[in-house]
Amino acid sequence: MDPQKQAYREEASELIADMEDALVELEQSPTDRDLIDRIFRDMHTIKGSGAMFGFNNIATFTHGIETVYDLIREGRIKVSGELVSLTLAACDQIKLLLEDVDATGDSAHITEISHKFAAMIPSAEPEPSPVALEPEEHGEATFRIRFTPKPELFENGTNPLPLLDELRDLGESRVICHLDRLPDLEALDPQKCYVYWDIILTAKISESDIRDVFIFVDDISDIAIAQIDSAEELDDYKPIGQILVEKGDLAASELDAALSEQKRLGQVIVEKGLVPESELESALTEQEYVRDMRLKRRQVEASASVKVASFKLDSLVDLVGELVIVQARLSEFATRRGDPDLAALAEDVERLSAELRDQTMDIRMLPIGTTFARFKRLVRDLANELGKEIDFTTAGAETELDKTVIDKLGDPLVHLIRNSVDHGIELPADRRAAGKAEQGRIHLSAQHSGAYVLISIEDDGRGLNTRAIREKAIAKGILAPEAQPSEKEIFELIFAPGFSTAENVSAISGRGVGMDVVSRNIEALGGSVEIQSQAGSGTVITLKLPLTLAIIDGLLVELAGNFFVLPLGCVLECIELSQTDVNRAHGRHMVNVRGEIVPYIPLREVFSLSGEIPESEQIVITGIGDRRVGFVVDRVIGQHQTVIKTLGKALKDMDGISGATILGNGTVALILDVNRLTAYVEQEELSLTG
């Protein structure tokens, strides 16, 4: 496919996602004019661009839909649940047409949908139905306001300053106060108002909105309002002379005379006493203000219009990673040589490479809301299919995460949300019997936590049944009958392959292939899953994910002459492990850390490494969920900027190893997967004791 068609497919996919989000909201707020306009614009763009790039089947199909939404905008058709469902079905067909370039667009589904939309279009021209749409939002514009109170303004107790503050609250503004009408001190009457103001205001409002501010002083003031700029105007703004003439401060003949002088226009005008100096200052302020606003618009439009293919970003990240490795080699070489000039140069390269790394990682960061938006329709469709009422809300959509992580996060979140809808939220009758509101609630949220992002799926459903989980685990041989696991350990049993407590297999769930997929995928991203649940009240599942999978800060350690890296984000502290500590534990891999017993994993034994064991080893204490686990190493070297390299096909399934990195001296260091390594050791111990 040529680049233009591929670009259209990408743009259309984004528009469909936005349209689906707006449609789900429109079903709850059928008179929201902003949502109706948003859907119409998306459909109009899909149709127009489709015809331009040869997707005539899409253009033909969307024409009738666009017509219906245009009639909705005019108030001739009302929004209904049937219309929303039909439009969502149309979105599905557009997706299929985007995938199949050669499709003709005459399938039975498309024909049926087209006929249904055509039936909604009135054959005659009826009177607009009295549907109450929300007022249309105005585009951004800049206004010039001259507020000239009459001298008797103060006599009725009016204070003009709150009016100026109210104007400031409407948008971005600048206020110029004119004092040229002030009399001499002997003639000044403190009961009278002599000052007046010019206000330059930019906001998404109309002139009537501004007049509403002055509604109570309109009869004792002169209010002049003029729109002087809009978002569509990007040419150079008016010269000062034209501004003064428009405001009535300068006659056109006086302007021509002043322009004939060989001096700066402002200087001539003031010297001749044509306008007070404050009037000239007001015109200069307006000119500068509008230029600044237009410059901001240009910068916003320029930044919003730049699109970069993801493979180019991936290539840039790879190059930055190679630069980081070279920088590490340069720093080590400079340290060995002991040359101060070379060391200074290495420090500069290190600083620049760190800034370049941070900027490149920032480019790859995307708001997670792009993933959140598509779940609104998923919940709506599942709730309708199961006969449930669900209020789906989101928070933290602006939280940023690496694009690679976001791309791999979709499937786990789909599994979790489907489980919440199917297993978590009860039917309306069951909720009513339990004393709950008939409408269930699912809340999806994201927030930053250090080098990680926490994503939570919370519902107010029936919660997890620990007794049923335990019985099913025993029946499947996952748990020994005499075992007495904690509540947290029982919750973790649902991640076992093939585990499900559903009595019946449905099209949505019940085959036990969901939660183990979630666990594996999240662990593959270097994250973890935590469950909190209370029977009858609901469940909270929290995913802890690293911000990026490309370059991380790590802790470099040595073990029998080999080097390993632990992700610094999960490292809590490092302590010494002496022979006395080992003897005191009587052969158990436990250590007392300030009164808390922490289990540790001797990595020498896990990796079967030989060699002389140092007299005093070190334990790196890590946090895994709400647990603390230690890893015994020979020596902790220090923090290391780690460029993650994937292992080859032959080594990609190694337990406890998530990748490798290259050190400054060219040595390869393996990156430890803390979660999988801990799970592997626990499984080995269970197999030995079982």
C-alpha positions in Angstrom: 0.0 0.0 0.0 1.3 3.4 -0.9 2.2 5.8 1.9 -0.8 8.1 1.3 -3.3 5.3 1.7 -1.4 4.0 4.8 -1.5 7.4 6.3 -5.3 7.6 5.7 -5.8 4.2 7.4 -4.0 5.4 10.5 -5.9 8.7 10.6 -9.2 6.9 10.0 -8.5 4.4 12.8 -7.8 7.3 15.2 -11.0 9.0 14.2 -13.1 5.9 14.6 -11.7 5.4 18.1 -12.5 9.0 18.9 -16.0 8.6 17.5 -16.7 5.4 19.5 -15.7 7.2 22.6 -18.0 10.1 21.8 -20.9 7.8 20.9 -20.8 6.0 24.3 -20.9 9.4 26.0 -23.7 10.6 23.6 -25.9 7.7 24.7 -25.8 9.1 28.2 -26.1 12.8 27.1 -28.2 12.8 23.9 -28.5 16.6 23.8 -24.8 17.4 24.1 -24.1 19.6 21.0 -20.4 19.3 21.4 -20.5 15.4 21.2 -22.8 15.6 18.1 -20.5 18.0 16.4 -17.5 15.9 17.2 -19.1 12.7 15.7 -20.1 14.7 12.6 -16.6 16.1 12.1 -15.0 12.7 12.5 -17.4 11.1 10.0 -17.0 14.0 7.6 -13.2 13.7 7.7 -13.4 9.9 7.1 -15.7 10.4 4.1 -13.8 13.3 2.5 -10.3 11.8 3.0 -11.6 8.4 1.9 -12.7 9.8 -1.5 -9.4 11.7 -1.8 -7.2 8.6 -1.3 -9.3 6.1 -3.3 -11.4 4.5 -0.5 -14.6 5.2 -2.5 -16.4 2.3 -0.7 -15.9 4.1 2.7 -16.9 7.5 1.2 -20.1 6.1 -0.2 -21.0 4.2 3.0 -20.4 7.2 5.3 -22.3 9.7 3.2 -25.7 8.6 4.5 -24.4 8.5 8.1 -23.0 12.0 7.8 -26.4 13.2 6.5 -28.2 11.9 9.5 -25.8 13.6 11.9 -26.1 16.8 10.0 -29.9 16.6 10.5 -29.3 15.9 14.2 -27.2 19.1 14.4 -30.2 21.0 12.8 -32.5 19.5 15.4 -34.6 17.5 12.9 -33.6 14.1 14.3 -33.3 13.0 17.9 -30.5 11.0 19.3 -31.6 7.5 20.5 -30.0 4.3 21.8 -30.9 2.7 18.5 -29.1 5.4 16.5 -26.0 5.0 18.7 -25.9 1.2 18.3 -26.4 1.5 14.6 -23.5 4.1 14.3 -21.2 1.8 16.4 -22.1 -1.1 14.0 -21.2 1.3 11.1 -17.8 1.9 12.8 -17.1 -1.8 12.9 -17.9 -2.0 9.1 -15.6 0.9 8.4 -12.8 -0.9 10.3 -13.3 -4.0 8.1 -13.2 -1.8 4.9 -10.0 -0.3 6.1 -8.4 -3.7 6.6 -9.6 -5.1 3.2 -8.4 -2.5 0.6 -10.1 -4.4 -2.2 -13.5 -4.7 -0.5 -16.4 -3.3 -2.6 -18.5 -2.2 0.3 -21.6 -4.0 -0.9 -21.8 -6.7 1.8 -25.1 -7.6 3.4 -24.2 -5.9 6.7 -23.2 -2.6 5.0 -26.4 -2.6 2.8 -28.6 -3.3 5.9 -26.9 -0.5 7.9 -27.1 2.0 5.0 -30.9 1.2 4.5 -31.5 1.8 8.2 -29.7 5.2 8.1 -31.6 6.1 4.9 -34.9 5.3 6.7 -34.1 7.9 9.4 -33.8 10.8 6.8 -37.2 12.6 6.5 -38.6 12.5 3.0 -40.1 16.0 3.4 -38.7 19.1 5.0 -40.5 19.1 8.4 -40.2 21.8 11.0 -37.2 21.4 13.3 -38.2 19.4 16.4 -38.0 21.2 19.7 -35.0 19.3 20.9 -33.0 21.3 23.4 -29.3 21.1 22.3 -26.6 22.6 24.5 -25.3 25.9 23.2 -22.7 25.8 20.5 -19.2 26.5 21.7 -17.6 29.6 20.2 -14.2 29.6 18.6 -11.4 31.5 20.1 -11.3 35.2 19.3 -9.7 38.4 20.5 -11.7 41.5 21.5 -10.9 45.1 22.1 -13.0 46.6 24.9 -13.1 50.2 25.9 -14.8 50.7 29.3 -15.5 54.4 29.9 -17.5 54.9 33.1 -19.4 58.2 33.4 -18.2 60.5 36.2 -21.2 59.7 38.4 -20.4 55.9 38.5 -19.3 56.0 42.2 -22.4 57.7 43.3 -24.5 54.5 43.2 -21.8 52.5 45.0 -20.4 50.7 41.9 -16.8 49.5 42.0 -15.4 49.0 38.5 -12.5 46.7 39.6 -14.5 43.5 40.1 -15.8 44.0 36.5 -12.2 44.0 35.2 -11.5 40.9 37.4 -14.5 39.1 35.8 -13.2 39.8 32.3 -9.8 38.4 33.3 -11.6 35.2 34.4 -13.1 34.7 30.9 -9.7 34.2 29.2 -6.2 35.6 28.6 -6.2 39.4 28.8 -4.3 42.7 29.2 -5.7 45.8 30.9 -4.5 49.4 30.2 -5.7 52.2 32.5 -5.9 55.7 31.1 -5.3 58.7 33.5 -5.3 61.6 31.0 -8.7 62.8 32.1 -7.6 63.3 35.7 -7.9 67.0 36.7 -5.4 68.9 38.8 -5.5 68.1 42.5 -7.4 71.3 43.4 -10.2 70.5 40.9 -10.4 66.7 41.7 -13.7 65.5 43.1 -13.2 62.2 45.0 -16.9 61.3 44.3 -16.4 61.2 40.5 -14.7 58.7 38.2 -12.2 60.2 35.8 -10.3 57.0 34.6 -11.2 54.6 31.8 -9.8 51.3 30.6 -8.8 49.5 27.4 -9.0 45.7 27.7 -7.6 43.2 25.2 -9.3 39.8 25.8 -8.8 36.4 24.1 -11.4 33.7 24.9 -13.9 31.3 23.4 -16.8 33.7 23.9 -19.1 36.0 22.0 -19.6 39.7 22.2 -22.9 39.2 24.2 -20.9 37.3 26.8 -18.8 40.4 27.3 -21.8 42.7 27.5 -23.3 40.5 30.2 -20.3 41.5 32.4 -21.3 45.2 32.1 -25.1 44.6 32.3 -25.5 46.5 35.6 -23.4 49.5 34.6 -24.5 49.8 30.9 -26.6 52.9 31.6 -23.8 54.8 33.4 -20.9 53.8 31.1 -19.9 53.8 27.5 -18.9 50.3 26.4 -17.3 49.8 23.0 -16.5 46.2 22.0 -14.9 45.1 18.7 -13.5 41.7 17.6 -10.0 42.4 16.3 -8.6 38.8 15.8 -9.7 35.2 15.4 -8.0 31.8 15.4 -8.3 31.7 11.5 -6.4 35.0 11.0 -2.6 34.5 10.8 -1.4 37.4 8.8 0.6 40.2 10.3 -1.5 42.4 12.6 -2.5 46.0 11.9 0.0 48.9 12.2 -0.4 51.2 15.2 -1.9 54.1 13.2 -4.7 51.9 11.9 -5.5 50.7 15.4 -5.7 54.3 16.7 -8.0 55.3 13.8 -10.3 52.3 14.4 -10.5 53.1 18.1 -11.5 56.7 17.3 -8.4 58.1 19.1 -6.9 59.6 15.9 -8.4 61.1 12.7 -7.4 59.6 9.4 -6.2 63.0 8.2 -4.0 63.4 11.3 -2.6 59.9 10.6 -1.6 60.9 7.0 0.1 64.1 8.3 2.0 62.2 10.9 3.1 59.5 8.4 4.6 62.3 6.2 7.1 63.1 9.0 10.6 61.5 8.9 10.3 60.3 12.5 8.8 57.3 14.2 5.0 57.4 14.0 4.5 57.1 17.8 7.0 59.9 18.5 5.3 62.3 16.0 1.8 61.6 17.3 2.8 62.3 20.9 4.9 65.3 20.1 2.0 66.9 18.2 -0.4 66.2 21.0 -2.7 64.2 18.7 -3.3 61.5 21.3 -2.3 61.1 25.0 0.7 58.9 25.7 -1.5 56.3 27.4 -3.6 55.9 24.2 -0.4 55.2 22.2 0.7 52.7 24.9 -2.7 51.0 24.6 -2.3 50.7 20.8 1.3 49.3 21.2 0.0 46.8 23.9 -2.8 45.6 21.5 -0.3 45.2 18.6 2.2 43.2 20.8 -0.6 41.2 22.4 -2.2 40.0 19.2 1.2 39.2 17.6 2.0 37.1 20.7 -1.3 35.2 20.5 -0.8 34.5 16.8 2.7 33.2 17.5 1.3 30.9 20.1 -1.3 29.6 17.7 1.4 28.9 15.0 3.5 27.0 17.6 0.6 24.9 18.7 -0.5 24.1 15.1 3.1 23.3 14.1 3.6 21.0 17.0 0.2 19.3 16.6 0.8 18.6 12.9 4.1 16.6 13.3 3.7 12.9 13.0 6.5 10.4 13.1 6.3 6.8 12.1 6.9 4.5 15.1 9.7 2.5 13.5 11.6 5.8 13.1 11.3 6.4 16.9 12.4 2.8 17.6 15.4 3.4 15.4 16.2 6.6 17.2 16.0 4.8 20.6 18.4 2.1 19.3 20.9 4.8 18.3 20.6 6.6 21.6 21.2 3.2 23.3 24.4 2.7 21.3 25.5 6.2 22.2 25.0 5.5 25.9 27.2 2.4 25.6 29.9 4.3 23.8 29.7 7.1 26.4 30.2 4.4 29.2 33.3 3.1 27.4 34.6 6.7 27.0 34.1 7.4 30.7 35.9 4.2 31.7 38.8 4.9 29.3 39.1 8.4 30.7 39.2 7.1 34.3 42.0 4.6 33.4 44.1 7.2 31.6 43.9 9.8 34.4 43.9 12.6 31.9 41.9 15.6 33.3 41.1 17.0 29.8 39.8 13.7 28.6 37.8 13.3 31.9 36.2 16.7 31.4 35.3 15.7 27.8 33.9 12.4 29.0 31.7 14.3 31.5 30.4 16.6 28.8 29.5 13.6 26.6 27.9 11.9 29.6 25.7 15.0 30.3 24.7 15.4 26.7 23.9 11.7 26.2 21.8 11.7 29.4 19.8 14.7 28.1 19.4 13.1 24.7 18.3 9.9 26.3 15.7 11.7 28.4 14.4 13.7 25.5 14.1 10.6 23.3 12.3 8.6 26.0 9.9 11.6 26.3 9.1 11.4 22.6 8.1 7.8 23.0 5.9 8.5 26.0 2.1 8.6 25.1 -0.9 9.3 27.4 -2.5 6.1 28.4 -5.9 7.6 27.6 -5.4 6.5 24.0 -5.9 2.9 25.4 -8.5 3.8 28.0 -10.9 5.3 25.4 -11.7 2.1 23.6 -12.8 0.3 26.8 -15.9 2.5 27.1 -17.5 0.7 24.1 -16.3 -2.7 25.3 -18.1 -2.2 28.7 -21.2 -0.9 27.0 -21.5 -3.8 24.6 -20.8 -6.4 27.2 -23.2 -4.9 29.7 -26.0 -4.8 27.1 -25.3 -8.5 26.2 -25.4 -9.6 29.8 -28.4 -7.4 30.8 -26.3 -5.4 33.3 -26.2 -1.7 34.1 -22.6 -0.4 34.5 -21.2 3.0 35.0 -17.7 2.9 33.5 -15.4 5.8 34.6 -11.7 6.6 34.0 -9.1 8.7 35.7 -5.5 9.6 35.0 -5.8 9.3 31.2 -3.1 11.9 30.9 -0.6 9.6 32.6 2.3 8.9 30.2 3.8 5.5 29.4 6.2 4.2 26.8 4.5 3.4 23.5 6.0 -0.1 23.6 4.4 -0.8 27.0 1.0 0.7 25.9 1.0 -1.5 22.7 1.4 -4.7 24.8 -1.0 -3.6 27.6 -4.2 -3.8 25.6 -4.9 -7.5 25.8 -4.3 -7.8 29.6 -6.7 -4.9 30.3 -9.3 -6.4 28.0 -9.2 -9.7 30.0 -9.5 -7.8 33.3 -12.3 -5.6 32.3 -14.3 -8.5 30.7 -13.9 -10.4 34.0 -15.1 -7.4 36.0 -18.2 -7.1 33.8 -18.9 -10.8 33.7 -17.8 -12.1 37.1 -17.6 -9.0 39.2 -20.8 -6.9 38.6 -24.0 -8.6 39.5 -27.3 -8.5 37.6 -29.6 -5.6 38.7 -32.0 -7.9 40.6 -29.1 -9.4 42.5 -27.6 -6.0 43.4 -31.0 -4.8 44.5 -31.4 -7.9 46.8 -27.9 -7.2 48.2 -28.9 -3.6 49.1 -26.8 -2.1 46.3 -27.7 0.3 43.5 -28.8 -1.5 40.4 -26.1 0.2 38.3 -22.7 -1.3 39.0 -19.4 0.7 38.8 -16.1 -0.1 37.2 -13.3 2.5 37.6 -10.1 2.4 35.5 -7.3 4.6 36.7 -3.6 5.3 36.2 -1.0 7.2 38.2 2.8 7.5 38.3 4.7 5.9 41.2 8.4 6.6 40.9 9.8 4.7 37.8 6.5 2.8 37.5 2.9 3.4 36.5 0.1 1.9 38.6 -3.0 0.9 36.6 -6.1 -0.1 38.7 -9.3 -1.8 37.7 -11.8 -1.4 40.5 -15.4 -2.7 40.6 -18.1 -2.7 43.3 -19.3 -6.2 42.4 -19.5 -9.4 44.4 -15.8 -9.7 45.1 -13.7 -12.9 45.0 -15.0 -16.0 46.8 -12.0 -17.4 48.6 -13.8 -20.6 49.5 -14.8 -21.4 45.9 -11.3 -20.5 44.7 -9.7 -22.9 47.3 -12.1 -25.7 46.5 -11.5 -25.4 42.7 -7.7 -25.2 43.2 -7.8 -28.4 45.3 -10.0 -30.2 42.7 -7.6 -29.2 39.9 -4.6 -30.4 41.9 -3.1 -26.9 42.1 -3.4 -26.8 45.9 -2.9 -29.6 48.5 -6.0 -30.3 50.6 -4.2 -29.8 53.8 -2.6 -26.5 52.7 -3.6 -23.3 54.7 -2.7 -20.5 52.3 -3.3 -16.8 53.3 -6.0 -14.8 51.6 -3.4 -13.1 49.3 -2.1 -16.5 48.3 -5.6 -17.7 47.5 -6.2 -14.7 45.3 -3.0 -15.4 43.4 -4.3 -18.9 42.5 -6.6 -17.4 39.9 -3.5 -16.8 37.8 -2.8 -20.5 37.5 -3.2 -21.8 33.9 -6.7 -23.2 33.2 -8.1 -21.9 36.5 -11.7 -20.7 36.4 -14.6 -20.7 39.0 -17.2 -20.1 36.3 -19.9 -22.8 36.3 -20.7 -22.4 32.6 -18.5 -21.6 29.6 -19.9 -18.5 27.8 -18.8 -16.5 24.8 -17.2 -14.0 27.2 -15.4 -16.1 29.8 -15.3 -19.4 31.7 -12.5 -21.3 30.0 -9.7 -20.3 32.4 -7.5 -18.8 29.7 -7.7 -15.2 30.8 -5.9 -14.4 34.1 -2.9 -16.6 33.4 -2.4 -14.6 30.2 -2.7 -11.4 32.1 0.0 -12.5 34.6 2.4 -13.7 31.9 2.0 -10.6 29.8 2.5 -8.2 32.7 5.5 -10.1 34.0 7.0 -10.1 30.5 6.8 -6.3 30.7 8.7 -6.3 33.9 5.6 -5.6 36.0 3.5 -7.3 38.6 -0.2 -7.8 39.5 -1.7 -7.3 42.9 -5.3 -8.2 43.9 -7.4 -6.8 46.8 -10.9 -8.0 47.2 -13.7 -8.1 49.8 -16.7 -10.5 49.4 -19.8 -8.6 48.6 -18.0 -5.2 48.2 -15.8 -5.5 45.1 -12.3 -6.1 43.8 -9.3 -3.9 42.9 -6.6 -5.3 40.6 -3.5 -3.2 40.3 -0.9 -3.5 37.6 2.5 -2.1 38.3 4.4 -1.4 35.1 7.8 0.1 34.3 7.7 3.5 32.4 9.9 2.2 29.6 11.4 -1.0 28.2 14.3 0.6 26.3 16.8 2.3 28.7 16.5 1.9 32.5 18.6 2.8 35.5 20.0 -0.4 37.0 22.1 -1.6 39.9 25.2 -3.4 38.7 26.4 -6.3 40.8 29.1 -8.9 40.5 28.8 -12.7 41.1 31.7 -15.1 40.7 33.4 -12.8 38.2 30.1 -12.3 36.2 28.1 -9.1 36.0 24.3 -8.8 36.5 21.9 -5.8 36.6 18.8 -5.5 38.8 16.3 -2.8 37.8 16.9 0.1 40.2 13.2 0.9 40.5 12.6 -2.3 42.5 15.7 -2.0 44.7 15.0 -0.9 48.3 18.4 -1.2 50.0 21.7 -3.2 50.2 23.0 -4.9 53.3 25.9 -7.2 54.2 25.4 -10.9 54.8 28.1 -12.3 57.1 28.8 -15.9 58.0 27.3 -15.1 61.5 24.0 -14.2 59.8 24.1 -17.4 57.9 24.8 -19.5 61.0 22.1 -17.7 63.0 19.4 -18.7 60.4 20.2 -22.4 60.8 20.4 -23.2 57.1 17.2 -21.2 56.2 17.6 -18.5 53.6 16.3 -15.7 56.0 17.8 -12.6 57.3 16.7 -10.2 60.1 16.5 -6.6 58.7 15.8 -4.2 61.5 13.3 -6.7 63.2 11.7 -7.9 59.9 12.5 -11.4 58.6 13.3 -11.1 54.9 13.8 -14.2 52.7 16.7 -14.2 50.3 17.8 -16.1 47.2 21.4 -17.2 46.9 22.1 -16.4 43.2 25.3 -18.6 43.2 23.1 -21.7 43.8 20.4 -20.7 41.4 22.8 -20.1 38.5 25.2 -23.0 39.6 28.2 -20.7 39.7 31.5 -22.0 41.2 34.4 -20.1 42.6 35.6 -18.7 45.9 32.8 -17.2 48.1 33.9 -13.9 49.7 33.9 -13.7 53.5 31.2 -11.1 53.5 28.5 -11.2 50.8 25.9 -8.6 50.1 22.1 -8.8 49.9 20.2 -6.5 47.5 16.7 -6.1 49.1 14.0 -5.6 46.5 10.3 -4.9 46.7 7.9 -7.2 44.8 4.4 -6.0 45.3 4.0 -5.7 49.1 6.8 -8.3 49.7 10.5 -7.9 50.3 12.9 -10.4 48.8 16.7 -10.3 48.9 19.2 -11.4 46.3 22.7 -12.5 47.5 25.6 -11.2 45.4 29.4 -11.1 45.9 29.7 -7.3 45.4 27.5 -4.3 44.6 29.2 -2.1 42.1 26.8 0.8 41.8 24.2 2.5 39.6 24.4 1.8 35.9 22.5 3.3 33.0 21.3 0.2 31.3 20.5 -0.2 27.6 18.3 -3.3 27.4 19.2 -5.7 24.6 16.9 -8.7 23.9 18.4 -12.2 24.1 18.5 -14.4 21.0 15.8 -17.0 20.2 17.8 -19.8 21.9 17.9 -17.9 25.2 14.6 -15.8 25.2 12.8 -18.3 27.5 15.4 -18.4 30.3 13.8 -18.1 33.7 14.9 -15.1 35.7 16.7 -13.3 32.8 14.9 -10.5 30.9 17.7 -9.3 28.7 21.3 -8.2 28.6 23.4 -5.0 28.4 26.9 -4.1 27.3 29.2 -2.4 29.9 31.7 0.2 29.3 34.6 -2.3 29.0 32.7 -4.4 26.4 31.6 -7.0 28.9 28.0 -8.4 28.7 25.9 -8.2 31.8 22.6 -10.1 32.2 19.5 -8.2 33.4 17.7 -10.1 36.2 13.9 -10.4 36.0 13.1 -10.1 39.7 9.5 -11.3 39.5 10.1 -14.4 37.4 13.3 -15.3 39.3 11.4 -15.3 42.6 8.5 -17.3 41.1 11.0 -19.8 39.6 12.8 -20.4 43.0 9.4 -20.7 44.8 8.3 -23.3 42.2 11.6 -25.3 42.6 11.2 -25.3 46.4 7.6 -26.6 46.1 8.6 -29.4 43.7 11.4 -30.5 46.2 9.1 -30.4 49.2 6.2 -32.0 47.4 
